[in-house]
Amino acid sequence: MDTKDLLNQTAVTEFILLGFGDIPVLQNIIFLMFLVIYMATVARNMLITALVVADKHLHTSMYYFLGNLSCLETCYTSTLLSRMLVSLLTGTKTISFSGCLSQLYFFCALAGTECCLLAAMSYDRYLAICKPLHYSALMNTRFCLRLAAGSWLNGNLATTIFLLFISQLIFCGPNEIDHFYCDPILLMELSCSDTQLSKLVNHILVSIFTLPPFLLTTTSYVCISATILRIPSTTGRQKAFYTCSSHLTVVTIFYGTIIIVYMLPKHDTLRDLKKVLSLCFTVLTPLVNPLIYSLRNREVKEALSKAVSKYGFHKNMQRL
């Protein structure tokens, strides 16, 4: 089919997100489960963001990155789960063409930004533990701002380039996407124009935003582990290893599932598995990141305690 024939085809104005099936009982259970997850994720991440902004004791590089990550996770979860919850509640599975591209843009931009932020956070921990004498000089305010701004800029810039290729595709046939969000691979499969270049760009961008950050993160934690082994206190070693292993586990799940979903060859038998694995980096990591990275930290607990005490004091004064 040549270009003129493609342009003469009726353009697709909306897509159908098939989600997790069409069983009413299952839909209700999934809705309640994801509603609880969504509320918990947003509440935790917004709490951390508010504490980092409000408490001066948390104005350090580590919590600066955590604040950025929490803000990102709030937007990331809202981009995907809010649309899915509406679909499960109302039974409406259609999404407009522009709505699909908008969701795709925010999903890809935020996922790319998170890949960069997680790498920056691991490098920050590497400098703090392995280079403590040089930490203040190396991880200064300007450098932190550059790392954070670069993460956001790279994620948005790469996604803009990818969307330019997607926007050139013509959709004139099937409009069913067997997923709970506008997955870029499945979206390109619905196009009736040549998608080889778009798929190549997608593969290159996914490789750039997952493999180097993952290797940097893994290398950082290997160096951190080697430094921890030299800690004389057994309790100190156990605590440090527990923290690092928790961080590395979550990071591995995030990077690993993205690599499996978007870099492994297409296979129909793996489609359902990839849909389940997508829940790991779209739902699981935003839910557990606040708990793993900050809510267990002593400084965050103290900041939360101060905030609760201050709020309780003002509330009692207002009653008087």
Buried (B, 14 or more C-beta within 10 A) or exposed (E): EEEEEBEEBEEBEEBBBBBBEEEEEEBEEBBEEBBEBBEBBBEBBBBBBBBBEEBEEBEBBBBBBBBBBBBBBBBBBBBBBEBBBEBBEEEEBEBEBEBBBBBBBBBBBBBBBBBBBBBBBBBBBBBBBBBEEEBEEBBEEEBBEEBBEBBBEBBBEBBEEBBEBBEEBBBBEEBEBBBBBBBBBBBBBBBBBEBEEBBEBBEEBBEBBBBEBBEBBBEBBEBBBEBBEEBEEEEEBEEBBEBBEBBBEBBBBBBBBBBBBBEEEEEEEBEEEBBEBBBBBBBBBBBBBBBBBBBEBEBBEBBBEBBEEEEEEEEEEEEE
